[in-house]
Amino acid sequence: MKTIFTFLTLIGCMSIQAQDDSLSVDVDEILIQDKRLEIGYAESSRTINIIDRKAIETAPVQSVAELLQYVAGVDIRRRGIHGIQADISLRGGTFDQVLVMVNGVNMSDPQTGHHTMNLPVDLEQIERIEVLKGPAARRYGQNAFAGAINIVTKKGREQSINLSTQYSKHASGRIAANATLPAGNANHSIGFSKTFSEGYRFNTDYTLDNFFYQSDIAIGDNNLLLNAAYTGRTFGANGFYASPDFTEQYEEIGTSIVSAQYRINKGNLKITPSVFWRRNQDEYHFIRSNPSIFRNFHIGNTYGGEINGSYINALGVLGVGVDFRYDDLASNNLGERTRTTLGFNMEQRFSLLEGKLDVTPGFAAYRYTDFGAKIFPGLDLGYAINGEFKVYGNVGSTWRVPTYTDLFYEDRANLGNPDLEPETALTTEVGVKYNNRKVDIQISGFRRNSTNLIDWSKENEDDKWFPNNIGEVVVTGVELNSNFKINERVSLTANYTRLDGENNVDASISRYALDLISNHVTAGAQIGLSDLFRSSIYVRYVDRLNLDNYNVVDARVGYYGKQMQVSLFASNLFDASFTETNLVPMPGRWMGITVGYTYR
């Protein structure tokens, strides 16, 4: 750690000329893309992190999964490189307790949360990422147990074509093509990428194909947004899902989404109807060369629709929404399964004391064909001390219904439990924000009291893993998020999360729910060496409850001309040895080069 922080200090003290490419965000200009109430970042009474386009462009990362690792409270556990397979958690939750969306489209999978990060979007296509922490069920539904993440894609308002290629260790590479094509009242974006590697150890080779299309069409004062995207992943899964001794595992995944959203603007009234279809196909072989020994094959289709609206009234803003979701799963292991979900959401934001005090009560009511009905109430409260300081608090209840893997999966090491009940939680948070165009700081404390928590556990090493409602788990934590635009030369970020867990559970050996990050520290700097040369360096320190702690440094330096772009990157610059799960050792130092050409 001493070497790392000395290195960061030297960078921060460099006298260099920089263009205005900042880690910090002009947050007062950003509207959070809530389902119903569009509230400015600075006015929100919740802890929210924004990763904007400027930070994405020069971050020393190769995937969305790697980028999110530098957000306080976000735990990404990768199996292999470049996010080919990764699980995500927020503030000590499990990978089944986080909702990820693409332009508001729910990416949760009824089979398992292991598919949440099968994202058919490349970094080049993302405008920003919004990370909403804490209870979000009343806004987004039951999977937002510990929080929600919304990936907002670029709208393509300027014509351009970008071609890029990348090469790095272990015969790893990438080719990509992206185009934005404005045409009259429509803006179109299309992109394709192919990423591949021979793998950093036996049976960790992979291919990753992404396709993305978006059209944003202005129709008078209204907008129609169309999306179609696909990701195809094939990879050797050495030790991914079983004992490290099982080195021959293999998996193929294909995930696609199609969605349409129409935004109707009528003065103080906004109405947004939308529909979507998500399909996920997953095939797993225990022995890559001989699928007949053990093979899982699942096809899941999810169809959904929503109508959300907001109305500006004398008291503030009223938000109302209804949604429908139908899940259909066909599996050789899990059987034929269907689930229908109906939901209703309502909240009213009250603006009092000349706008200094905001109070937002609300609730969501959902009914599941297999688990009945549930209501999630919640309340947000904030007080603006002045134009820069704000104190806030929120409280909300959430729940999560079991996945079909929780309920019905079976192999020689695991046995599902069809008698599981939904898990529930009550989460509270208090915090303070300070924001201006140079500094953005959020400090918060939170507590999540989960009951009927679902986890895979066993009493003895030789037993099968078996999911149960293991009991009560309380996670408390403190969090610091800070971004500093030192001057026009240097931008810095520093984040810290501390988590503590208390439990009263009926389990001797737990797989997921009791495995926390105790301390999570991230820091970064983005530096312009001239108008065209930029560099970045990110550091993360992770102290896991059940694994050895570690620190990792990633860096990038590049030339970013209007037409040519060339950058060198290094992942795990100091060659640290670490694992993000207890099964898969991560690679050592990984260096490469990216070359791009842009036509405008």
C-alpha positions as CSV (number, residue, x, y, z in Angstrom):
1,M,0.0,0.0,0.0
2,K,2.8,2.4,0.8
3,T,4.2,2.1,-2.8
4,I,0.8,2.7,-4.2
5,F,-0.1,5.8,-2.3
6,T,3.4,7.3,-2.8
7,F,2.9,6.8,-6.5
8,L,-0.5,8.5,-6.4
9,T,0.9,11.4,-4.4
10,L,3.6,12.0,-7.0
11,I,1.1,12.0,-9.8
12,G,-1.1,14.5,-7.9
13,C,1.8,16.8,-7.5
14,M,2.9,16.8,-11.2
15,S,2.8,20.2,-12.8
16,I,1.0,19.4,-16.0
17,Q,-1.4,21.1,-18.4
18,A,-4.8,19.4,-18.6
19,Q,-7.9,19.8,-20.6
20,D,-11.2,19.7,-18.8
21,D,-11.7,15.9,-18.6
22,S,-12.8,15.3,-15.0
23,L,-13.6,12.4,-12.9
24,S,-16.1,14.7,-11.1
25,V,-19.4,15.3,-12.7
26,D,-21.4,18.5,-13.2
27,V,-24.0,16.8,-11.2
28,D,-26.4,19.8,-11.0
29,E,-26.9,19.3,-14.8
30,I,-27.9,15.6,-14.5
31,L,-31.4,14.2,-14.1
32,I,-31.5,10.8,-12.6
33,Q,-33.5,8.5,-14.9
34,D,-36.0,7.3,-12.4
35,K,-39.0,5.3,-13.6
36,R,-41.4,8.2,-12.7
37,L,-39.8,11.2,-10.9
38,E,-36.9,12.7,-12.8
39,I,-35.0,14.5,-10.0
40,G,-31.7,16.3,-10.3
41,Y,-28.7,14.5,-8.8
42,A,-28.1,17.3,-6.2
43,E,-31.8,17.4,-5.2
44,S,-32.0,13.6,-4.6
45,S,-32.3,12.5,-1.0
46,R,-30.5,9.2,-1.6
47,T,-26.9,8.1,-2.1
48,I,-26.3,8.0,-5.8
49,N,-23.0,7.6,-7.8
50,I,-22.7,8.8,-11.4
51,I,-20.0,7.5,-13.8
52,D,-20.1,9.9,-16.7
53,R,-18.8,9.7,-20.3
54,K,-15.6,11.5,-19.6
55,A,-14.6,9.1,-16.9
56,I,-15.5,6.1,-19.0
57,E,-13.4,7.2,-21.9
58,T,-10.1,7.2,-20.1
59,A,-10.7,4.7,-17.3
60,P,-8.0,2.0,-17.2
61,V,-10.6,-0.8,-17.6
62,Q,-11.9,-3.1,-20.3
63,S,-15.4,-3.9,-19.3
64,V,-18.4,-2.6,-17.4
65,A,-17.6,-5.1,-14.6
66,E,-14.1,-3.6,-14.1
67,L,-15.5,-0.1,-14.2
68,L,-18.0,-0.7,-11.4
69,Q,-15.3,-2.2,-9.2
70,Y,-14.2,1.4,-8.4
71,V,-17.6,2.5,-7.1
72,A,-17.8,2.6,-3.3
73,G,-20.0,-0.2,-1.9
74,V,-20.1,-2.2,-5.2
75,D,-18.5,-5.6,-5.1
76,I,-17.8,-7.3,-8.4
77,R,-16.5,-10.9,-8.2
78,R,-15.1,-11.8,-11.5
79,R,-14.3,-15.3,-12.7
80,G,-11.7,-14.7,-15.4
81,I,-10.8,-11.5,-17.2
82,H,-12.7,-8.7,-18.9
83,G,-16.0,-9.5,-17.1
84,I,-16.7,-12.6,-19.2
85,Q,-18.5,-13.9,-16.1
86,A,-19.0,-11.8,-13.0
87,D,-21.3,-11.4,-10.0
88,I,-22.3,-8.1,-8.6
89,S,-23.4,-7.1,-5.1
90,L,-24.2,-3.8,-3.4
91,R,-23.4,-2.9,0.3
92,G,-23.0,-6.5,1.3
93,G,-26.0,-8.0,-0.5
94,T,-25.8,-11.1,-2.7
95,F,-25.7,-11.2,-6.5
96,D,-29.4,-12.0,-6.5
97,Q,-30.2,-8.8,-4.7
98,V,-29.1,-6.1,-7.2
99,L,-31.2,-4.9,-10.1
100,V,-29.3,-3.9,-13.3
101,M,-31.1,-2.0,-16.0
102,V,-30.2,-0.9,-19.6
103,N,-32.1,2.3,-20.3
104,G,-34.6,1.3,-17.6
105,V,-35.1,-2.2,-19.0
106,N,-34.9,-4.8,-16.2
107,M,-32.0,-7.3,-16.9
108,S,-32.8,-9.6,-14.0
109,D,-33.1,-13.3,-14.9
110,P,-35.6,-15.7,-13.3
111,Q,-33.1,-18.6,-13.5
112,T,-30.3,-17.0,-11.5
113,G,-28.6,-13.8,-10.6
114,H,-25.4,-15.2,-12.1
115,H,-26.8,-13.8,-15.5
116,T,-27.3,-10.2,-14.3
117,M,-24.0,-9.0,-15.7
118,N,-24.6,-10.6,-19.2
119,L,-24.8,-7.1,-20.6
120,P,-25.1,-6.6,-24.3
121,V,-23.5,-3.1,-24.1
122,D,-19.9,-2.0,-24.7
123,L,-18.2,0.8,-22.8
124,E,-18.1,2.8,-26.1
125,Q,-21.9,2.9,-26.2
126,I,-22.5,4.1,-22.6
127,E,-23.3,7.8,-21.8
128,R,-23.3,7.3,-18.0
129,I,-24.0,4.7,-15.3
130,E,-26.3,5.6,-12.4
131,V,-25.8,3.6,-9.1
132,L,-28.7,4.0,-6.7
133,K,-27.9,2.5,-3.3
134,G,-30.2,1.3,-0.6
135,P,-33.9,0.2,-0.8
136,A,-35.2,0.7,-4.3
137,A,-38.1,-1.8,-4.5
138,R,-40.8,0.8,-4.4
139,R,-39.3,2.4,-7.6
140,Y,-38.0,-0.6,-9.5
141,G,-39.5,-3.8,-8.0
142,Q,-38.4,-6.8,-6.0
143,N,-34.9,-7.4,-7.4
144,A,-33.7,-3.9,-6.2
145,F,-33.2,-5.4,-2.7
146,A,-29.9,-3.7,-2.0
147,G,-29.9,-1.2,-4.8
148,A,-30.2,-0.6,-8.5
149,I,-27.9,0.2,-11.4
150,N,-29.1,1.9,-14.6
151,I,-26.9,2.0,-17.7
152,V,-27.8,4.9,-19.9
153,T,-26.6,4.6,-23.5
154,K,-25.5,7.4,-25.8
155,K,-28.1,9.0,-28.1
156,G,-25.8,9.6,-31.1
157,R,-26.6,13.2,-32.0
158,E,-23.4,13.8,-34.1
159,Q,-22.4,11.7,-37.1
160,S,-19.3,9.6,-36.5
161,I,-17.8,6.2,-37.3
162,N,-15.3,4.7,-35.0
163,L,-13.1,1.6,-35.7
164,S,-10.9,0.2,-33.0
165,T,-8.7,-2.8,-32.3
166,Q,-6.9,-4.0,-29.2
167,Y,-4.2,-6.6,-28.5
168,S,-2.8,-7.8,-25.1
169,K,-1.3,-10.8,-23.4
170,H,-2.3,-14.4,-23.9
171,A,-3.3,-13.8,-27.5
172,S,-6.1,-11.6,-26.3
173,G,-7.7,-9.1,-28.6
174,R,-10.7,-7.1,-29.6
175,I,-12.2,-5.5,-32.7
176,A,-15.0,-3.1,-32.6
177,A,-17.0,-0.8,-34.9
178,N,-19.5,1.9,-33.7
179,A,-21.4,4.5,-35.7
180,T,-23.8,7.3,-34.8
181,L,-26.0,8.4,-37.7
182,P,-28.4,11.4,-37.2
183,A,-31.1,11.5,-39.9
184,G,-33.7,14.2,-39.8
185,N,-35.7,13.9,-36.6
186,A,-34.0,10.6,-35.6
187,N,-30.6,9.7,-34.1
188,H,-29.4,6.1,-34.8
189,S,-26.5,4.3,-33.1
190,I,-25.2,0.9,-34.0
191,G,-22.2,-1.1,-32.7
192,F,-20.5,-4.4,-32.9
193,S,-17.5,-5.9,-31.1
194,K,-15.7,-9.2,-30.9
195,T,-13.4,-9.9,-28.0
196,F,-11.3,-13.1,-27.6
197,S,-8.5,-14.7,-25.6
198,E,-6.6,-18.0,-25.4
199,G,-6.9,-17.6,-21.6
200,Y,-4.4,-16.9,-18.8
201,R,-4.4,-20.5,-17.5
202,F,-5.8,-23.8,-18.7
203,N,-9.4,-23.7,-20.0
204,T,-10.0,-20.0,-19.5
205,D,-10.2,-19.1,-23.2
206,Y,-13.2,-17.2,-24.3
207,T,-15.0,-15.3,-27.1
208,L,-17.4,-12.4,-26.5
209,D,-19.6,-11.0,-29.3
210,N,-21.7,-7.9,-28.7
211,F,-24.2,-6.2,-31.0
212,F,-26.1,-3.0,-30.1
213,Y,-28.7,-0.8,-32.0
214,Q,-30.6,2.2,-30.8
215,S,-32.9,4.7,-32.4
216,D,-34.1,7.9,-30.8
217,I,-36.9,9.5,-32.8
218,A,-38.4,12.9,-32.1
219,I,-42.1,13.0,-32.8
220,G,-43.2,16.6,-32.1
221,D,-42.6,17.2,-28.4
222,N,-42.4,13.4,-27.8
223,N,-39.7,10.8,-28.2
224,L,-39.6,7.2,-29.3
225,L,-36.6,5.2,-28.1
226,L,-36.0,1.8,-29.7
227,N,-33.3,-0.7,-28.6
228,A,-32.1,-4.1,-29.8
229,A,-29.0,-5.7,-28.4
230,Y,-27.3,-9.1,-28.1
231,T,-24.3,-10.6,-26.3
232,G,-22.9,-14.1,-27.0
233,R,-20.3,-15.6,-24.7
234,T,-18.4,-18.9,-24.8
235,F,-15.8,-19.6,-22.3
236,G,-13.8,-22.3,-20.5
237,A,-14.9,-22.2,-16.9
238,N,-12.0,-23.8,-15.0
239,G,-13.2,-23.9,-11.4
240,F,-15.9,-21.4,-12.0
241,Y,-18.8,-23.2,-10.3
242,A,-17.3,-26.2,-8.5
243,S,-14.2,-27.3,-6.7
244,P,-11.0,-25.9,-8.2
245,D,-10.2,-29.6,-9.0
246,F,-12.9,-29.5,-11.7
247,T,-10.9,-27.8,-14.5
248,E,-12.9,-28.9,-17.6
249,Q,-16.1,-26.9,-17.2
250,Y,-17.4,-25.0,-20.1
251,E,-20.3,-22.5,-20.8
252,E,-22.1,-20.8,-23.6
253,I,-24.5,-17.9,-23.0
254,G,-26.6,-15.8,-25.4
255,T,-28.6,-12.8,-24.0
256,S,-30.7,-10.4,-26.1
257,I,-33.0,-7.5,-25.3
258,V,-35.5,-5.7,-27.5
259,S,-37.4,-2.7,-26.1
260,A,-39.5,0.3,-27.1
261,Q,-40.2,3.4,-25.0
262,Y,-42.4,6.4,-25.9
263,R,-42.1,9.6,-23.9
264,I,-45.2,11.8,-24.0
265,N,-44.7,15.4,-22.8
266,K,-47.9,17.5,-22.1
267,G,-46.8,20.4,-20.1
268,N,-46.7,19.4,-16.4
269,L,-47.7,15.8,-17.4
270,K,-45.3,13.2,-18.6
271,I,-46.4,9.7,-19.6
272,T,-44.0,6.9,-20.6
273,P,-45.4,3.6,-21.9
274,S,-42.8,0.9,-22.7
275,V,-42.5,-2.8,-23.7
276,F,-39.6,-5.2,-23.7
277,W,-38.5,-8.7,-24.4
278,R,-35.4,-10.3,-22.8
279,R,-34.2,-13.8,-23.8
280,N,-31.4,-15.7,-22.2
281,Q,-30.0,-19.1,-23.3
282,D,-27.4,-20.9,-21.1
283,E,-25.7,-24.2,-21.8
284,Y,-23.2,-25.6,-19.3
285,H,-21.0,-28.7,-19.6
286,F,-19.2,-30.2,-16.6
287,I,-16.7,-31.8,-19.0
288,R,-16.1,-29.6,-22.0
289,S,-15.1,-32.5,-24.4
290,N,-17.9,-34.8,-23.2
291,P,-21.2,-32.9,-22.6
292,S,-23.1,-36.2,-22.0
293,I,-21.5,-36.6,-18.5
294,F,-23.4,-33.6,-17.2
295,R,-25.2,-30.9,-19.1
296,N,-27.5,-28.0,-18.2
297,F,-29.5,-26.2,-20.8
298,H,-31.9,-23.4,-20.0
299,I,-33.9,-21.0,-22.2
300,G,-35.6,-18.1,-20.4
301,N,-37.9,-15.5,-22.0
302,T,-39.2,-12.5,-20.2
303,Y,-41.9,-10.2,-21.6
304,G,-42.9,-7.0,-19.9
305,G,-44.6,-3.7,-20.2
306,E,-45.0,-0.5,-18.1
307,I,-46.8,2.7,-18.1
308,N,-45.2,5.4,-15.9
309,G,-46.3,9.0,-15.4
310,S,-45.5,12.1,-13.5
311,Y,-47.5,15.2,-12.8
312,I,-46.1,18.5,-11.5
313,N,-48.7,19.9,-9.0
314,A,-49.0,22.5,-6.3
315,L,-47.4,20.3,-3.7
316,G,-44.5,19.0,-5.9
317,V,-44.5,16.0,-8.2
318,L,-46.7,13.0,-8.3
319,G,-45.4,9.7,-9.8
320,V,-47.6,6.7,-10.7
321,G,-46.8,3.5,-12.6
322,V,-48.1,0.1,-13.4
323,D,-46.1,-2.8,-14.8
324,F,-46.5,-6.3,-16.0
325,R,-43.9,-9.1,-16.4
326,Y,-44.2,-12.7,-17.6
327,D,-41.3,-15.1,-17.1
328,D,-41.1,-18.4,-19.0
329,L,-38.3,-20.8,-18.4
330,A,-37.6,-24.2,-20.1
331,S,-34.8,-26.2,-18.6
332,N,-33.6,-29.8,-18.6
333,N,-32.7,-29.4,-14.9
334,L,-35.2,-26.8,-13.6
335,G,-38.2,-28.0,-15.6
336,E,-40.9,-25.9,-17.3
337,R,-41.6,-22.8,-15.1
338,T,-43.7,-19.6,-15.5
339,R,-44.4,-16.6,-13.3
340,T,-46.6,-13.6,-13.8
341,T,-45.9,-10.4,-11.9
342,L,-48.2,-7.3,-11.6
343,G,-47.1,-4.1,-10.0
344,F,-48.4,-0.7,-9.0
345,N,-46.2,2.2,-7.8
346,M,-47.0,5.6,-6.5
347,E,-45.1,8.4,-4.8
348,Q,-45.5,12.1,-4.1
349,R,-42.6,14.4,-3.7
350,F,-43.5,17.4,-1.5
351,S,-41.4,20.5,-1.8
352,L,-41.7,22.7,1.3
353,L,-40.0,25.7,3.0
354,E,-39.3,27.4,-0.4
355,G,-37.9,24.2,-1.8
356,K,-35.4,23.6,1.0
357,L,-37.3,20.6,2.5
358,D,-38.3,17.7,0.3
359,V,-40.4,14.8,1.6
360,T,-41.2,11.8,-0.7
361,P,-43.4,9.1,0.7
362,G,-44.4,6.2,-1.6
363,F,-45.1,2.6,-2.0
364,A,-45.1,-0.3,-4.5
365,A,-47.6,-3.2,-4.5
366,Y,-46.7,-6.4,-6.3
367,R,-48.5,-9.7,-6.9
368,Y,-46.7,-12.9,-7.9
369,T,-48.6,-15.9,-9.2
370,D,-46.4,-18.2,-7.1
371,F,-45.8,-16.1,-4.0
372,G,-48.8,-13.9,-3.5
373,A,-48.9,-10.1,-2.9
374,K,-46.5,-7.7,-1.1
375,I,-46.4,-4.0,-0.4
376,F,-43.1,-2.0,-0.2
377,P,-43.5,1.3,1.5
378,G,-40.7,3.9,1.8
379,L,-39.9,7.5,2.6
380,D,-37.1,9.9,1.4
381,L,-36.4,13.1,3.4
382,G,-34.0,15.9,2.6
383,Y,-33.1,19.4,3.7
384,A,-30.9,21.8,1.7
385,I,-28.9,23.8,4.2
386,N,-27.7,26.0,1.4
387,G,-27.0,25.7,-2.3
388,E,-24.1,23.3,-1.6
389,F,-24.9,21.4,1.6
390,K,-27.8,18.9,2.0
391,V,-28.7,16.4,4.7
392,Y,-30.9,13.5,3.9
393,G,-32.4,10.2,5.1
394,N,-34.5,7.4,3.7
395,V,-36.1,4.2,4.8
396,G,-37.7,1.4,2.8
397,S,-38.8,-2.2,2.8
398,T,-37.8,-4.7,0.1
399,W,-38.2,-8.4,-0.6
400,R,-36.9,-10.9,-3.2
401,V,-38.6,-14.0,-4.4
402,P,-36.4,-17.1,-4.9
403,T,-34.9,-17.7,-8.3
404,Y,-35.7,-21.0,-10.1
405,T,-32.2,-22.2,-9.3
406,D,-32.9,-21.6,-5.6
407,L,-36.1,-23.6,-5.9
408,F,-35.4,-26.5,-8.2
409,Y,-31.7,-26.9,-9.2
410,E,-30.1,-30.3,-8.6
411,D,-26.8,-31.9,-9.3
412,R,-24.4,-34.1,-7.2
413,A,-23.2,-31.1,-5.1
414,N,-26.4,-29.0,-4.9
415,L,-30.1,-29.5,-4.2
416,G,-32.7,-26.8,-4.6
417,N,-35.5,-26.2,-2.0
418,P,-39.1,-25.7,-3.4
419,D,-40.3,-24.7,0.0
420,L,-38.3,-21.4,0.1
421,E,-40.1,-18.2,1.2
422,P,-39.2,-14.7,-0.1
423,E,-36.5,-12.9,1.8
424,T,-37.4,-9.4,3.2
425,A,-35.4,-6.4,4.5
426,L,-35.9,-3.0,6.1
427,T,-33.1,-0.5,5.2
428,T,-32.4,2.9,6.7
429,E,-29.9,5.5,5.6
430,V,-28.8,9.0,6.7
431,G,-26.2,11.1,5.0
432,V,-24.9,14.5,4.0
433,K,-24.0,15.9,0.6
434,Y,-21.7,18.7,-0.4
435,N,-21.6,19.7,-4.1
436,N,-20.4,22.4,-6.3
437,R,-18.6,22.4,-9.6
438,K,-15.3,21.6,-8.1
439,V,-16.2,19.2,-5.3
440,D,-18.7,16.4,-4.8
441,I,-18.8,14.6,-1.5
442,Q,-21.3,12.2,0.0
443,I,-21.0,10.7,3.5
444,S,-23.7,8.2,4.6
445,G,-24.4,5.5,7.2
446,F,-26.9,2.7,6.6
447,R,-28.4,-0.4,8.1
448,R,-30.1,-3.3,6.3
449,N,-32.0,-5.8,8.5
450,S,-32.8,-8.9,6.4
451,T,-35.1,-11.6,7.6
452,N,-35.8,-15.0,6.0
453,L,-32.5,-14.4,4.1
454,I,-31.9,-17.0,1.4
455,D,-28.5,-18.7,1.2
456,W,-27.0,-21.9,0.1
457,S,-25.6,-23.6,3.2
458,K,-24.7,-27.0,4.7
459,E,-23.9,-28.5,8.1
460,N,-20.9,-30.7,7.0
461,E,-18.3,-30.5,4.3
462,D,-19.6,-33.7,2.6
463,D,-23.2,-32.5,2.5
464,K,-24.9,-31.0,-0.5
465,W,-25.3,-27.3,-0.7
466,F,-29.0,-26.6,0.1
467,P,-30.8,-23.2,0.0
468,N,-32.7,-22.2,3.1
469,N,-34.3,-19.2,4.7
470,I,-31.3,-19.1,7.0
471,G,-32.6,-16.4,9.4
472,E,-31.7,-12.8,10.2
473,V,-28.6,-10.9,8.9
474,V,-28.0,-7.3,9.8
475,V,-25.5,-5.3,7.7
476,T,-24.4,-1.9,8.9
477,G,-22.0,0.4,7.1
478,V,-20.5,3.8,6.5
479,E,-19.6,5.1,3.1
480,L,-17.6,8.0,1.7
481,N,-17.8,9.1,-2.0
482,S,-15.7,12.0,-3.1
483,N,-14.7,13.7,-6.4
484,F,-12.4,16.6,-6.6
485,K,-11.6,18.8,-9.6
486,I,-8.4,20.2,-8.2
487,N,-8.0,22.7,-11.1
488,E,-8.0,22.5,-14.9
489,R,-5.1,20.1,-14.6
490,V,-6.0,17.3,-12.3
491,S,-9.2,15.5,-11.1
492,L,-9.1,13.0,-8.3
493,T,-11.6,10.6,-6.7
494,A,-11.4,8.8,-3.3
495,N,-14.0,6.4,-1.9
496,Y,-14.3,4.2,1.2
497,T,-16.9,1.7,2.4
498,R,-16.9,-0.1,5.8
499,L,-19.3,-3.0,6.3
500,D,-20.1,-5.0,9.5
501,G,-22.4,-8.0,9.7
502,E,-24.3,-9.5,12.5
503,N,-26.3,-12.7,12.1
504,N,-28.7,-15.0,13.8
505,V,-28.7,-17.8,11.2
506,D,-29.3,-21.5,11.1
507,A,-26.3,-22.5,9.0
508,S,-22.8,-23.9,9.9
509,I,-21.3,-23.2,6.4
510,S,-22.7,-20.4,4.2
511,R,-21.9,-19.9,0.6
512,Y,-22.9,-16.3,-0.2
513,A,-24.9,-14.2,2.4
514,L,-22.3,-14.0,5.2
515,D,-19.3,-13.2,2.9
516,L,-18.7,-9.5,3.1
517,I,-16.2,-6.9,2.1
518,S,-15.1,-5.5,5.4
519,N,-13.2,-2.5,4.0
520,H,-13.2,-1.3,0.4
521,V,-11.0,1.7,-0.6
522,T,-10.7,3.1,-4.1
523,A,-8.8,6.1,-5.5
524,G,-8.2,7.4,-8.9
525,A,-6.7,10.3,-10.9
526,Q,-7.3,11.4,-14.4
527,I,-4.7,13.7,-15.8
528,G,-4.3,15.6,-19.1
529,L,-0.7,15.6,-20.2
530,S,-1.6,18.1,-23.0
531,D,-4.7,18.8,-25.0
532,L,-4.3,15.4,-26.7
533,F,-2.5,13.2,-24.2
534,R,-4.4,11.9,-21.2
535,S,-3.6,9.4,-18.5
536,S,-5.5,7.7,-15.6
537,I,-4.5,5.5,-12.7
538,Y,-6.9,3.7,-10.4
539,V,-6.2,1.9,-7.1
540,R,-8.5,-0.4,-5.1
541,Y,-7.9,-2.1,-1.8
542,V,-10.2,-4.9,-0.8
543,D,-10.4,-6.5,2.7
544,R,-12.7,-9.5,2.4
545,L,-14.2,-11.2,5.4
546,N,-13.4,-14.8,4.2
547,L,-10.4,-14.2,1.8
548,D,-7.0,-12.6,1.9
549,N,-7.0,-8.8,1.4
550,Y,-5.4,-7.3,-1.7
551,N,-4.7,-4.1,-3.6
552,V,-4.7,-3.7,-7.4
553,V,-3.5,-0.8,-9.5
554,D,-4.7,-0.2,-13.1
555,A,-3.4,2.5,-15.4
556,R,-3.8,3.9,-18.9
557,V,-2.0,6.5,-20.9
558,G,-3.0,7.6,-24.4
559,Y,-3.2,10.0,-27.3
560,Y,-6.8,11.0,-28.1
561,G,-6.9,13.0,-31.3
562,K,-10.0,13.8,-33.2
563,Q,-9.3,11.0,-35.7
564,M,-6.6,8.8,-34.2
565,Q,-6.6,7.4,-30.7
566,V,-3.8,5.2,-29.3
567,S,-3.6,4.1,-25.7
568,L,-1.5,1.7,-23.6
569,F,-3.2,0.0,-20.6
570,A,-2.0,-2.1,-17.7
571,S,-4.3,-4.1,-15.4
572,N,-2.9,-5.2,-12.1
573,L,0.2,-3.1,-12.8
574,F,2.1,-4.4,-9.8
575,D,1.3,-8.1,-10.4
576,A,-0.7,-8.7,-7.2
577,S,-1.9,-12.3,-6.5
578,F,-5.6,-12.3,-5.5
579,T,-8.9,-14.0,-6.0
580,E,-12.3,-12.3,-6.1
581,T,-14.1,-15.6,-5.3
582,N,-12.7,-18.5,-3.3
583,L,-12.4,-20.6,-6.5
584,V,-10.7,-18.6,-9.3
585,P,-7.3,-17.0,-9.0
586,M,-7.2,-13.8,-11.1
587,P,-4.5,-13.1,-13.6
588,G,-1.3,-11.2,-12.9
589,R,-0.1,-8.1,-14.7
590,W,-1.9,-7.7,-18.0
591,M,-0.8,-5.1,-20.5
592,G,-2.0,-4.2,-24.0
593,I,-2.6,-1.5,-26.6
594,T,-5.7,-0.1,-28.2
595,V,-5.8,1.7,-31.5
596,G,-8.8,3.6,-32.8
597,Y,-9.8,5.7,-35.8
598,T,-12.8,8.1,-35.9
599,Y,-14.4,9.6,-38.9
600,R,-16.6,12.6,-38.5
